[in-house]
Amino acid sequence: MSAGSVAVVVTEGIGVPSWSLYELSIPCTVFGKPQPDLADPWYELRLCGAQEPDQNTPAIGTGLSLNTRYGLSDIAGADTVIVPSVPDACVDENRPLSPELITALRLAHDAGARMVSLCTGAFALAEAGILDGRRATAHWMHTAQLAARYPKVHVDDSVLYVDDGDVLTSAGLTAGLDLCLHLVRRDLGPHVGNQLARRMVVPAHRPGGQAQFIDLPMPATDDRGLGPVLDWARAHLDRPLTVEDLAQQAAVSPRTFYRRLQAATGTTPLQWLLNQRLRRAQGLLESTDLPIARIGELSGLGTANNLRHHFLKQIGVSPSDYRRAFPRT
């Protein structure tokens, strides 16, 4: 399988904020360091500057300057184009993005490149019209602005990333790493993706549909009392809970509970329970030496085989491999 070329767009030349540096470093680390024992050839990485650094501009953020030998014209011909972020002023103050950048992104998309954004990079893809009519996400702190500014985009703030085939978007920070590893799995297979994740000492796979770790507001008229019910469920995950059990605790019908939980968390009750059980199992694997079978019982996932099944499907590794990746200190 061919890894292909990846163009990472650097939208800020000087004074790059630390959080933008983090998101910029993710694709550089995943796609820029050759892994000949996993796949040869590896990806060809290009850092493409959207603007020349102006040394007379007062430095903000970290005050670092980024210089690269590639410009916007080098985006053309790349198999994958990644926009890790855009300047804060383009999000918070609606400062226009560079017309040259938008044109370059449109041309790359029209030429068949796979378009990817991490966090606020979605604003650049949306401005270029690439997200029109598509489901997309960004960091939950910015999704309301994204939805208001680009009403043609179907913004989903409840997921880590969205894979829409030739266009992919992710939430911020570590969700960007999840998406980049997802791309490696797509391009080079799950074995390569899992091995690369292990080298980076991160979980091999967090599914894109997993909810962002945010506190979603709950309308008082509809969701009063839902929080205690979910706390009760977390305290009784070792039981065979059903939607009817949760609805009974909330003193509502199963249909009403289903609707309220989905509105509050972006997922169904059964998927919410599965996610909580997986998180409980992860915590036990990280913090105890309990046998796999016992962890399956305590997390409510049942037998050791059932625990392995869900771990492989949702996280991408076996419970034993996960425990080795997160040894107790």
Disulfide bonds with the S-S distance in Angstrom:
none
